[in-house]
Amino acid sequence: VDFETLASLPKALADLAGRLNAHVAEVAPWKLAKEPDGKARLDSVIYAMVEALRVLAELAWPVMPTTSARALAALGSAVPGDATPDGGHRFVAHALPRGGAIPGLAEPLFPRVK
């Protein structure tokens, strides 16, 4: 993934989102949920997926600040309103707390076009 220039950021973000989507399909958490001994693995998988979404939302901040803020708020993470004095963005390099609860259902970030 090339994050060298701002112009390459949207494609890099789309690539990362595609990889995350492929990983979800491969791990199949909906199948883990049905396994009697799959709870611990399911918890770990869900945590990793939510954390990956948090990082993706953080990385999207320079090109999609409003959508990034909505995604982070939906994940219960600090919104990048923690701006630097010059108005820039300070990347939050920490993970979501394990065992934390997601605040609830959120509105879709990209609603389907009818």
N, C-alpha and C positions, 0 to 999 in steps of 0.2 A: 504494500500500500504506500503510495507516494503522498506524503503530507508536506512536500517541500514548498509548494506554492498554494496560495488561496484559491486559485483557479482550478486546481486539481482536487480540492476538498470535496465538492459535491459527489464526484465520481467515486472517490475513495470511501466516502460515507455509504454510498449505495452498494459498493462492493462489500463493505463490512456488514451491512444489513442483510445482504444476500447470503453471506457466509453464516450469519447467525440464524437466518431462516432455514438454511440447509441443515444446520446442526440440530435445530428443533425437530425437523422432520426425521433426522437420523436417530436421535435419542428417544423420540416418541414418548413424552411424558404422560400422555393419555393412556399408554399401555402400562407404564410403571405404576400409575394410580390404581390399576386393576390387580396388580400382583400383591399377594398377601404380605410378602416380605420386602416390598419395594418402597416403603414410606421414607426410610432414611435416604435412599438414592434419589427419590423424587424430590425431597426437600433440598438436597444438594443441587440437583439439576435446576430446579426453579430459582434458587438463590443465584446460581451462576448466570442464568438467562436474564434475570432482573438486573443484576450487576452489569452485564454486557449492555443492556439497554441504557443504563445510567451513563456508562462511559460513552456510548454512541451519542446520547443526548448532549453530553458535555462537549464532545468533539464537534457537534453540529452548531454550537453556539455562534461561531463567527459568521456563518452563512444563513442561519435560521434562528435568530435569538428568541423570537416569540414562541415558535413551536418547541424549541429546546426547553424553554422555561416551563411550558405547559407539560411536557413529558416528564421533566424532573419533579414538578409538583405532584403529578399523578403517581410517581414512584416514591413519594415521601422523602425525596432528597432535597438538599439545599438548592435553591434556585440560584443561578449565576448572577443574581442581583448584587452579590458580593463583588462589586466592581473595584478595580484598582483606582487610585486617585485620578488617573488620567482618563478614566472612563472605559478602560479596557476590561477584559474578563480574567478572573483568577480561576484557573482550573482547580476543581475540588478533587484532589488526589487521595480520596479515601473511599473505602467500600461502605455500602449500606450495612447497618447492623444486622447480624444474623438473628433470625428468629423475630425480626421486626415485622410489623404488619403493613401491608400496602393500604393506604387510606381508603380505598374503595374503587368502584368503577369510575372511569373517567370518560369524558367525551372523546370520540375518535380524533386523533391528530390530523388524519387525512380522510375525511368522510368519503364514501363512495359517491361518484357522480351518477346521477340518475338519467 
